[in-house]
Amino acid sequence: MISKLLCCALFLFSILCKLDHVESATPTSMSANQTEIQVLLAFKARILADPYGVFTSWNDSQHFCNWPGVTCGPRHQRVTSLNLSSLKLAGDLSPYIANLTFLRVIDLRNNNFGGPIPQEATRLHRLERLILANNSFQGELPRNLTCWSNLKAIDVNSNRLRGKINAELSSLSRLQLLQLAFNNFIGTIPPSLGNISSLLYLSLKQNHLQGNIPSELGQLSKLKFLQLSLNNLSGTVPEKLYNISSIYLFSLAENQLQGQIPPYIGFSLPNLESIYLGVNKFSGPIPTSIVNSSGLVNLDMALNALSGPIPKNLGSLQSLQFLNFGWNFLESSNDLSFFTSLTNCTNLSTLVLAQNNLTGVLPDSIGNLSANLFMLRIETNYISGTIPKEIENLLGLEFLGLQKNRLTGKQSTTEQSSSMGIRGTIGYIPQEYGMGKEISTHGDVYSYGIVLMELFTGKRPTDRMFAGDLSLREYVKTAMPEIVETWLSFEDEAAVNQNGQSSKRIGNIPKFLGSVLSIGVSCSVDSPGERMNIKDVLRELYKARNLLL
């Protein structure tokens, strides 16, 4: 009741402000301007780091509406937007910001703000966009959200927020975007979120959420983006979720979810572009209807307990770039003709079918797969016959996994048995092979780590700089901050002409690069027994990849 009264009082106050602004030179107008100046200076006073000198011009040398990052309404000259994104600022958020009563946008993403999100900010009844992603805000989400009735977007991705997700969020009837990913939220997903009928984007990725996915989320009939991966959610997926026809990204990866994927999914999700169901406990067959989601770009169902055949007409998915059905129990009944169908997917860059129960002979058409194919992994199956010489046509291939099948052919034993066969040269082969040790998955992991570090440093293990005690691995270990900074400078330059999506991606690039390079270092340890397990490598790569999704 008190919060409603407060909202009403603020509304009446705003009406009085409008009446008093008939003439800009009135004392009330001048008083309002002074208030806004004082609030902005209080905001400035909380800034501890300003490497670009943004706040040096926040002074009386010019009107406050012309200060960098400040936008005012043309009629009343009141602050309507505060946009200070991607400026490497550090500090905390002044609670006096609540006195900028005309404020509609707060955008502080991609900085290093810390401390709590001030409870006072909930008094900003005109606020439409609260964008605080990629900072270090702590504490819980504010309570008593009644005044935020105009809010359309909340993005607090990649902070240090904790506590339970506030069920009061369901009162924000105009909310279209809710992004709470990469924080430390606990508890369950509030069923009341299903009441936000205006919601288009929902991301709760990489928190510590548990329990079932509420069936009420299936009421979000306008939802386009659903991201719940990297939590500890369990149970079955509510069927209603599979019926939200507007969804283009559907990600539930790395949870403890089980049950079967509905056979009609390709018909009920016709706008699907990316589906990530990997690292769960899903069982049953891959629905053949999936080929009706003709716009699919990313299809990932790896590391589950799926069985049955691989759909033969996957070539209908002509936009497909990433396909991963690895680490399941899929069968082929001596028929691998789906490879021929996949030759229609001319954008395909990654094809992973490793560790299933596939049988049969590889068709010669495998050499007609996409010229963009970067990774082909079909190891640990029961594929027989000769390795088609046409596979040499795949000139863009960097990773080839054929080991642990029943294949014969021109390639040497080392190349057949190593997932790094194509790159199996000096510098990529572990030292134990030179001592007569048998070929093993430990060696595969080593080679994978070397190639991973090469890809992200642009340096080969055979480069002249690597002599004596300095190897590619030692270089990455010692120069990791510089490598990350090099990538960031490139991305900062690319971001000049790109706004929201680019900024969001840049904020996660240090984490992504650090994770990938650390995987490379861990994979390339000299001692085979100390290297990462291949399944651990996959899990860590999933986590790293999800940072950029």
C-alpha positions as CSV (number, residue, x, y, z in Angstrom):
1,M,0.0,0.0,0.0
2,I,2.8,2.4,0.9
3,S,4.5,1.8,-2.4
4,K,1.3,2.5,-4.3
5,L,0.9,5.8,-2.4
6,L,4.5,6.7,-3.2
7,C,3.8,6.1,-6.9
8,C,0.7,8.2,-6.8
9,A,2.7,11.0,-5.0
10,L,5.4,10.9,-7.6
11,F,2.8,11.0,-10.4
12,L,1.1,14.1,-8.9
13,F,4.5,15.7,-8.4
14,S,5.3,15.1,-12.1
15,I,2.1,16.8,-13.1
16,L,2.9,19.8,-11.0
17,C,6.3,19.9,-12.6
18,K,4.7,20.0,-16.0
19,L,2.4,22.8,-15.0
20,D,5.3,24.8,-13.6
21,H,7.4,24.4,-16.8
22,V,5.2,26.6,-18.9
23,E,8.0,29.1,-19.0
24,S,11.5,27.8,-18.8
25,A,12.8,30.7,-16.8
26,T,10.5,30.2,-13.8
27,P,12.0,29.7,-10.4
28,T,10.6,26.1,-10.3
29,S,12.3,25.3,-13.6
30,M,15.5,26.7,-12.4
31,S,15.2,24.7,-9.2
32,A,14.5,21.5,-11.2
33,N,17.6,22.1,-13.3
34,Q,19.7,22.6,-10.2
35,T,18.3,19.4,-8.7
36,E,19.3,17.4,-11.9
37,I,22.8,19.0,-11.9
38,Q,23.3,18.1,-8.3
39,V,22.1,14.5,-9.0
40,L,24.5,14.1,-11.9
41,L,27.4,15.5,-9.9
42,A,26.5,13.1,-7.1
43,F,26.7,10.3,-9.7
44,K,30.1,11.6,-10.9
45,A,31.4,11.7,-7.3
46,R,30.9,7.9,-7.0
47,I,33.1,7.2,-10.0
48,L,36.5,5.8,-9.0
49,A,38.0,5.1,-12.5
50,D,37.4,7.1,-15.7
51,P,40.2,6.1,-18.1
52,Y,38.6,8.0,-21.1
53,G,38.1,11.2,-19.1
54,V,34.3,11.2,-19.8
55,F,33.5,13.2,-16.6
56,T,36.1,15.9,-17.1
57,S,33.5,17.9,-19.1
58,W,30.8,17.4,-16.5
59,N,31.1,20.9,-15.2
60,D,29.6,24.4,-15.7
61,S,31.5,25.0,-18.9
62,Q,28.4,23.7,-20.8
63,H,24.8,22.9,-20.1
64,F,24.3,19.6,-18.3
65,C,22.2,18.3,-21.2
66,N,25.3,18.4,-23.3
67,W,27.4,16.4,-20.9
68,P,28.7,13.1,-22.4
69,G,26.2,10.3,-21.9
70,V,23.4,12.6,-20.9
71,T,20.3,13.1,-23.0
72,C,17.5,15.6,-22.1
73,G,14.0,15.9,-23.4
74,P,13.6,18.9,-25.8
75,R,10.6,20.4,-24.1
76,H,11.6,20.5,-20.4
77,Q,15.3,20.0,-20.6
78,R,15.1,17.2,-18.0
79,V,17.4,14.2,-18.1
80,T,15.7,11.3,-19.9
81,S,18.6,9.0,-20.7
82,L,22.0,8.2,-19.0
83,N,24.1,6.1,-21.4
84,L,27.6,5.5,-20.2
85,S,28.2,2.0,-21.7
86,S,31.6,0.4,-22.5
87,L,33.7,3.2,-21.0
88,K,35.7,1.1,-18.5
89,L,34.2,3.1,-15.6
90,A,34.4,1.9,-12.0
91,G,32.5,2.9,-9.0
92,D,29.0,2.4,-7.7
93,L,25.6,3.7,-8.5
94,S,24.4,6.7,-6.5
95,P,21.0,6.3,-4.9
96,Y,20.3,10.0,-5.7
97,I,19.7,8.8,-9.3
98,A,16.1,8.4,-8.1
99,N,15.7,12.2,-8.2
100,L,16.1,12.2,-12.1
101,T,12.3,11.8,-12.2
102,F,12.1,12.0,-16.0
103,L,14.7,9.3,-16.6
104,R,13.6,6.6,-19.1
105,V,16.9,4.9,-19.9
106,I,19.9,3.8,-17.7
107,D,22.5,2.1,-19.7
108,L,25.8,1.3,-17.8
109,R,26.6,-2.0,-19.5
110,N,30.2,-3.2,-20.0
111,N,31.9,-1.3,-17.1
112,N,33.0,-2.2,-13.6
113,F,30.3,-0.8,-11.4
114,G,29.9,-2.6,-8.1
115,G,27.9,-2.4,-5.0
116,P,24.1,-2.9,-4.8
117,I,21.5,-1.7,-7.3
118,P,20.0,1.1,-5.2
119,Q,16.5,0.3,-3.9
120,E,15.8,4.0,-4.5
121,A,16.0,3.4,-8.3
122,T,12.6,1.7,-8.1
123,R,11.0,5.2,-7.6
124,L,11.8,6.0,-11.3
125,H,8.3,5.5,-12.5
126,R,9.1,6.6,-16.1
127,L,12.0,4.2,-16.4
128,E,11.8,2.0,-19.5
129,R,15.2,0.4,-19.9
130,L,17.6,-0.7,-17.1
131,I,20.7,-2.0,-18.7
132,L,23.5,-2.9,-16.3
133,A,25.0,-6.0,-18.0
134,N,28.7,-6.9,-17.6
135,N,29.5,-5.2,-14.4
136,S,30.1,-6.3,-10.8
137,F,26.9,-5.3,-9.1
138,Q,26.2,-7.3,-5.9
139,G,23.4,-8.1,-3.6
140,E,19.8,-8.9,-4.5
141,L,17.5,-7.4,-7.1
142,P,15.5,-4.5,-5.7
143,R,12.1,-5.1,-4.1
144,N,8.8,-3.2,-4.3
145,L,8.7,-2.8,-8.1
146,T,5.2,-1.3,-8.3
147,C,6.6,2.0,-9.7
148,W,8.4,0.3,-12.5
149,S,5.1,-0.1,-14.4
150,N,6.7,1.3,-17.7
151,L,9.8,-0.9,-17.6
152,K,10.3,-2.8,-20.9
153,A,13.9,-4.1,-20.4
154,I,16.0,-5.4,-17.5
155,D,19.4,-6.6,-18.4
156,V,21.7,-7.5,-15.5
157,N,23.6,-10.3,-17.2
158,S,27.1,-11.0,-16.0
159,N,27.2,-9.4,-12.5
160,R,27.5,-10.9,-9.0
161,L,23.8,-10.7,-8.0
162,R,22.5,-13.3,-5.6
163,G,19.4,-14.4,-3.8
164,K,16.2,-15.7,-5.2
165,I,14.6,-14.3,-8.4
166,N,12.1,-11.7,-7.4
167,A,8.5,-13.0,-8.0
168,E,7.4,-9.4,-8.1
169,L,8.9,-9.1,-11.6
170,S,5.6,-10.6,-12.8
171,S,3.9,-7.2,-12.0
172,L,5.9,-5.5,-14.8
173,S,3.2,-5.8,-17.4
174,R,5.1,-4.1,-20.2
175,L,8.4,-6.0,-19.7
176,Q,9.8,-7.4,-23.0
177,L,13.3,-8.4,-22.0
178,L,14.5,-10.0,-18.8
179,Q,18.1,-11.1,-18.7
180,L,19.5,-12.3,-15.4
181,A,22.2,-14.7,-16.8
182,F,25.7,-15.3,-15.4
183,N,24.9,-14.4,-11.8
184,N,24.5,-16.3,-8.6
185,F,20.7,-16.6,-8.2
186,I,19.4,-19.5,-6.3
187,G,16.1,-21.3,-5.7
188,T,13.5,-22.0,-8.3
189,I,12.2,-20.2,-11.3
190,P,9.1,-18.3,-10.1
191,P,6.0,-19.6,-11.9
192,S,4.6,-16.1,-11.9
193,L,7.1,-15.1,-14.6
194,G,4.6,-16.8,-16.9
195,N,2.2,-13.9,-16.3
196,I,4.4,-11.4,-18.1
197,S,2.5,-11.8,-21.4
198,S,4.5,-9.1,-23.1
199,L,7.9,-11.0,-22.6
200,L,9.9,-11.6,-25.7
201,Y,13.4,-12.5,-24.3
202,L,14.1,-14.5,-21.1
203,S,17.6,-15.5,-20.1
204,L,18.4,-17.1,-16.8
205,K,21.5,-18.9,-18.0
206,Q,24.4,-20.0,-15.7
207,N,23.0,-19.4,-12.2
208,H,22.3,-21.9,-9.5
209,L,18.6,-22.5,-10.2
210,Q,17.1,-25.8,-9.4
211,G,13.7,-27.6,-9.5
212,N,11.4,-28.0,-12.4
213,I,10.8,-25.6,-15.2
214,P,7.4,-24.1,-14.4
215,S,4.7,-25.1,-16.8
216,E,3.4,-21.4,-16.5
217,L,6.3,-20.3,-18.8
218,G,4.4,-22.0,-21.6
219,Q,1.9,-19.1,-21.3
220,L,4.5,-16.7,-22.8
221,S,3.0,-16.8,-26.2
222,K,5.1,-14.0,-27.6
223,L,8.5,-15.4,-26.4
224,K,11.3,-15.4,-29.0
225,F,14.4,-16.2,-26.9
226,L,14.4,-18.8,-24.1
227,Q,17.8,-19.4,-22.4
228,L,17.8,-21.6,-19.3
229,S,21.1,-23.5,-19.8
230,L,23.9,-24.1,-17.2
231,N,21.7,-24.5,-14.1
232,N,20.6,-27.5,-12.2
233,L,17.0,-27.8,-13.4
234,S,15.5,-31.2,-13.3
235,G,12.3,-33.1,-14.3
236,T,10.7,-33.1,-17.7
237,V,10.2,-30.1,-19.9
238,P,6.6,-28.8,-19.9
239,E,5.0,-29.6,-23.3
240,K,3.7,-26.0,-23.4
241,L,7.2,-24.8,-23.9
242,Y,7.5,-26.8,-27.1
243,N,4.4,-25.0,-28.5
244,I,5.5,-21.4,-28.4
245,S,5.7,-21.0,-32.1
246,S,7.5,-17.6,-32.0
247,I,10.7,-19.0,-30.4
248,Y,13.9,-18.8,-32.4
249,L,16.4,-19.7,-29.7
250,F,15.6,-22.6,-27.3
251,S,18.4,-23.5,-24.9
252,L,18.1,-25.9,-22.0
253,A,21.7,-27.3,-22.2
254,E,23.7,-28.5,-19.2
255,N,20.9,-29.2,-16.7
256,Q,19.5,-32.5,-15.4
257,L,16.4,-32.6,-17.6
258,Q,14.9,-35.8,-18.8
259,G,12.1,-37.3,-20.9
260,Q,11.6,-37.4,-24.7
261,I,11.8,-34.6,-27.2
262,P,8.3,-34.3,-28.7
263,P,7.9,-35.8,-32.2
264,Y,6.1,-32.7,-33.4
265,I,8.8,-30.2,-32.4
266,G,9.6,-29.2,-36.0
267,F,6.0,-28.3,-36.6
268,S,5.4,-26.5,-33.3
269,L,8.6,-24.4,-33.5
270,P,8.7,-23.4,-37.1
271,N,10.8,-20.3,-36.4
272,L,13.6,-22.1,-34.6
273,E,17.2,-21.0,-35.4
274,S,19.1,-22.5,-32.5
275,I,18.2,-25.4,-30.2
276,Y,20.6,-26.5,-27.5
277,L,19.6,-29.5,-25.5
278,G,23.1,-31.0,-24.9
279,V,24.4,-32.4,-21.6
280,N,21.1,-33.5,-20.1
281,K,19.3,-36.9,-19.7
282,F,17.0,-36.8,-22.7
283,S,16.1,-40.2,-24.1
284,G,14.2,-41.6,-27.0
285,P,14.6,-40.8,-30.7
286,I,15.6,-37.6,-32.5
287,P,12.3,-36.3,-33.9
288,T,12.3,-36.5,-37.7
289,S,10.0,-33.4,-37.7
290,I,13.1,-31.4,-36.8
291,V,13.8,-30.9,-40.5
292,N,10.7,-28.8,-40.8
293,S,12.4,-26.1,-38.8
294,S,14.0,-25.0,-42.0
295,G,15.7,-22.0,-40.5
296,L,17.8,-24.0,-38.1
297,V,21.4,-22.8,-37.8
298,N,22.5,-24.6,-34.6
299,L,21.3,-28.1,-33.6
300,D,22.9,-29.5,-30.5
301,M,21.6,-32.6,-28.7
302,A,25.0,-34.1,-27.5
303,L,25.7,-35.9,-24.3
304,N,22.2,-37.3,-23.7
305,A,20.8,-40.8,-23.9
306,L,19.1,-40.5,-27.3
307,S,18.7,-43.6,-29.4
308,G,17.3,-44.7,-32.7
309,P,18.3,-43.4,-36.2
310,I,19.7,-40.1,-37.3
311,P,17.1,-38.4,-39.6
312,K,18.1,-39.1,-43.2
313,N,16.8,-35.8,-44.7
314,L,18.8,-33.4,-42.6
315,G,19.9,-31.8,-45.8
316,S,16.6,-29.9,-45.8
317,L,18.2,-27.7,-43.1
318,Q,20.1,-25.6,-45.7
319,S,21.0,-22.9,-43.1
320,L,22.6,-25.4,-40.8
321,Q,26.1,-24.5,-39.5
322,F,26.5,-26.5,-36.3
323,L,25.3,-30.1,-35.8
324,N,26.2,-32.1,-32.7
325,F,24.6,-35.5,-31.9
326,G,27.7,-36.9,-30.2
327,W,27.8,-39.0,-27.1
328,N,24.4,-40.7,-27.4
329,F,23.3,-44.1,-28.4
330,L,22.2,-43.4,-32.0
331,E,22.2,-46.1,-34.6
332,S,22.3,-46.3,-38.4
333,S,21.5,-49.9,-39.3
334,N,24.5,-50.0,-41.7
335,D,23.1,-47.0,-43.6
336,L,25.1,-43.8,-43.5
337,S,23.2,-42.1,-46.3
338,F,22.4,-39.1,-44.1
339,F,25.9,-37.9,-45.0
340,T,24.8,-37.6,-48.6
341,S,21.8,-35.5,-47.5
342,L,24.1,-33.3,-45.4
343,T,26.0,-32.2,-48.5
344,N,23.0,-29.9,-49.2
345,C,24.0,-28.0,-46.0
346,T,26.6,-25.7,-47.7
347,N,27.1,-23.6,-44.6
348,L,27.9,-26.5,-42.3
349,S,31.1,-25.9,-40.3
350,T,30.9,-28.4,-37.4
351,L,29.6,-32.0,-37.6
352,V,30.0,-34.2,-34.5
353,L,28.6,-37.7,-34.3
354,A,31.2,-39.1,-32.0
355,Q,30.7,-42.0,-29.6
356,N,27.4,-43.4,-30.8
357,N,26.5,-46.9,-32.3
358,L,26.8,-46.0,-35.9
359,T,27.5,-48.8,-38.4
360,G,28.0,-49.0,-42.1
361,V,30.4,-47.8,-44.8
362,L,31.2,-44.1,-45.3
363,P,29.8,-43.0,-48.7
364,D,32.1,-41.3,-51.2
365,S,29.8,-38.3,-51.0
366,I,31.4,-37.4,-47.6
367,G,33.9,-35.5,-49.7
368,N,31.1,-33.2,-50.9
369,L,30.3,-31.9,-47.5
370,S,30.5,-28.1,-47.1
371,A,33.6,-26.3,-48.1
372,N,33.2,-24.5,-44.8
373,L,33.5,-27.7,-42.8
374,F,36.0,-27.1,-40.0
375,M,35.3,-30.1,-37.7
376,L,34.2,-33.6,-38.5
377,R,34.1,-36.0,-35.6
378,I,32.8,-39.5,-36.1
379,E,35.2,-41.4,-33.8
380,T,34.2,-44.1,-31.4
381,N,31.5,-45.8,-33.5
382,Y,31.4,-49.0,-35.5
383,I,31.9,-47.6,-39.0
384,S,33.7,-50.0,-41.3
385,G,35.2,-50.1,-44.8
386,T,37.8,-47.9,-46.3
387,I,38.2,-44.2,-45.7
388,P,37.0,-42.5,-48.9
389,K,39.8,-40.7,-50.7
390,E,37.2,-38.0,-51.4
391,I,37.6,-36.9,-47.8
392,E,40.7,-35.1,-49.0
393,N,38.4,-32.6,-50.8
394,L,37.5,-31.1,-47.5
395,L,40.2,-28.5,-47.6
396,G,38.9,-26.4,-44.8
397,L,39.0,-29.3,-42.3
398,E,41.0,-28.6,-39.2
399,F,39.7,-31.3,-36.9
400,L,39.1,-34.9,-38.1
401,G,38.1,-37.6,-35.7
402,L,38.1,-41.2,-37.1
403,Q,39.7,-43.2,-34.4
404,K,38.1,-46.2,-32.7
405,N,36.1,-47.4,-35.7
406,R,36.8,-50.3,-38.0
407,L,38.2,-48.3,-40.9
408,T,41.0,-49.1,-43.3
409,G,42.6,-47.0,-46.0
410,K,45.5,-45.0,-47.2
411,Q,46.0,-42.9,-44.0
412,S,48.6,-44.1,-41.6
413,T,47.7,-45.8,-38.4
414,T,48.6,-42.7,-36.5
415,E,46.2,-40.6,-38.5
416,Q,43.4,-43.1,-38.3
417,S,43.7,-43.3,-34.6
418,S,44.1,-39.6,-33.9
419,S,41.4,-37.0,-33.9
420,M,44.2,-34.6,-35.0
421,G,45.1,-36.7,-38.0
422,I,45.1,-33.8,-40.4
423,R,47.3,-31.8,-38.2
424,G,49.4,-34.7,-37.1
425,T,52.9,-33.2,-37.6
426,I,55.8,-32.2,-35.5
427,G,54.6,-29.9,-32.7
428,Y,51.1,-31.4,-32.6
429,I,52.0,-35.0,-31.6
430,P,52.7,-35.6,-27.9
431,Q,56.1,-36.6,-26.8
432,E,55.1,-40.0,-25.6
433,Y,54.5,-41.1,-29.1
434,G,58.1,-40.5,-29.9
435,M,59.0,-42.9,-27.0
436,G,57.1,-45.7,-28.6
437,K,53.9,-45.4,-26.5
438,E,50.7,-46.7,-27.9
439,I,48.3,-44.2,-29.5
440,S,45.6,-43.1,-27.0
441,T,42.9,-40.5,-26.3
442,H,45.4,-38.8,-24.1
443,G,47.4,-38.1,-27.2
444,D,44.3,-36.8,-29.0
445,V,43.6,-34.4,-26.1
446,Y,47.2,-33.1,-26.3
447,S,46.9,-32.4,-30.0
448,Y,43.6,-30.8,-29.6
449,G,45.0,-28.5,-26.9
450,I,47.9,-27.4,-29.2
451,V,45.5,-26.6,-32.1
452,L,43.2,-24.8,-29.7
453,M,46.0,-22.5,-28.6
454,E,47.2,-22.0,-32.2
455,L,43.8,-20.9,-33.2
456,F,43.5,-18.2,-30.6
457,T,47.1,-17.0,-30.7
458,G,47.9,-17.2,-34.4
459,K,51.2,-18.9,-33.4
460,R,52.2,-22.4,-34.5
461,P,54.1,-24.7,-32.1
462,T,56.9,-24.9,-34.8
463,D,57.4,-21.1,-35.0
464,R,61.0,-20.0,-34.6
465,M,60.2,-18.1,-31.4
466,F,59.6,-21.4,-29.6
467,A,63.0,-22.7,-28.7
468,G,64.7,-24.0,-25.6
469,D,62.3,-23.9,-22.7
470,L,59.7,-21.7,-24.4
471,S,56.9,-23.7,-26.0
472,L,53.6,-22.6,-27.3
473,R,52.1,-23.9,-24.0
474,E,54.5,-21.9,-21.8
475,Y,53.9,-18.8,-24.0
476,V,50.1,-19.0,-23.5
477,K,50.5,-19.6,-19.7
478,T,52.6,-16.5,-19.3
479,A,51.1,-14.2,-21.9
480,M,47.4,-15.0,-21.4
481,P,46.5,-11.4,-20.3
482,E,48.2,-9.9,-23.3
483,I,46.5,-12.4,-25.7
484,V,43.1,-11.5,-24.2
485,E,43.9,-7.8,-24.4
486,T,44.8,-8.1,-28.1
487,W,41.5,-9.7,-28.9
488,L,39.7,-7.1,-26.9
489,S,41.3,-4.2,-28.7
490,F,40.1,-5.8,-32.0
491,E,36.6,-6.2,-30.7
492,D,36.5,-2.7,-29.3
493,E,37.3,-1.4,-32.7
494,A,34.7,-3.6,-34.3
495,A,32.1,-2.4,-31.8
496,V,32.3,1.2,-32.9
497,N,29.6,0.6,-35.6
498,Q,27.6,-2.0,-33.7
499,N,25.6,-1.4,-30.6
500,G,23.7,-3.8,-28.3
501,Q,24.7,-7.3,-29.5
502,S,28.4,-6.4,-30.0
503,S,28.7,-4.7,-26.6
504,K,27.1,-7.7,-24.8
505,R,29.5,-10.0,-26.6
506,I,32.6,-7.9,-25.8
507,G,31.7,-8.1,-22.1
508,N,32.0,-11.9,-22.1
509,I,35.1,-12.1,-24.4
510,P,37.7,-12.0,-21.5
511,K,35.9,-14.9,-19.8
512,F,35.6,-16.8,-23.0
513,L,39.2,-16.4,-24.1
514,G,40.5,-17.2,-20.6
515,S,38.4,-20.3,-20.5
516,V,39.4,-21.6,-24.0
517,L,43.1,-20.8,-23.5
518,S,43.1,-22.5,-20.1
519,I,41.6,-25.6,-21.7
520,G,44.4,-25.6,-24.2
521,V,47.0,-25.4,-21.5
522,S,45.4,-28.2,-19.5
523,C,45.1,-30.4,-22.5
524,S,48.8,-30.1,-23.4
525,V,50.5,-31.1,-20.2
526,D,53.5,-33.3,-20.8
527,S,52.3,-36.1,-18.5
528,P,49.4,-38.0,-20.2
529,G,47.8,-38.8,-16.9
530,E,47.5,-35.1,-15.9
531,R,45.7,-34.0,-19.1
532,M,42.0,-33.3,-19.1
533,N,39.5,-36.0,-19.8
534,I,37.9,-35.6,-23.3
535,K,34.4,-35.4,-21.7
536,D,35.6,-32.7,-19.3
537,V,37.1,-30.9,-22.3
538,L,33.7,-31.0,-24.0
539,R,31.8,-29.7,-21.0
540,E,34.2,-26.8,-20.5
541,L,34.0,-25.9,-24.2
542,Y,30.2,-25.9,-23.9
543,K,30.5,-23.5,-21.0
544,A,32.9,-21.3,-22.9
545,R,30.8,-21.3,-26.1
546,N,27.7,-20.4,-24.1
547,L,29.4,-17.2,-22.9
548,L,29.0,-15.8,-26.5
549,L,25.5,-17.1,-27.2
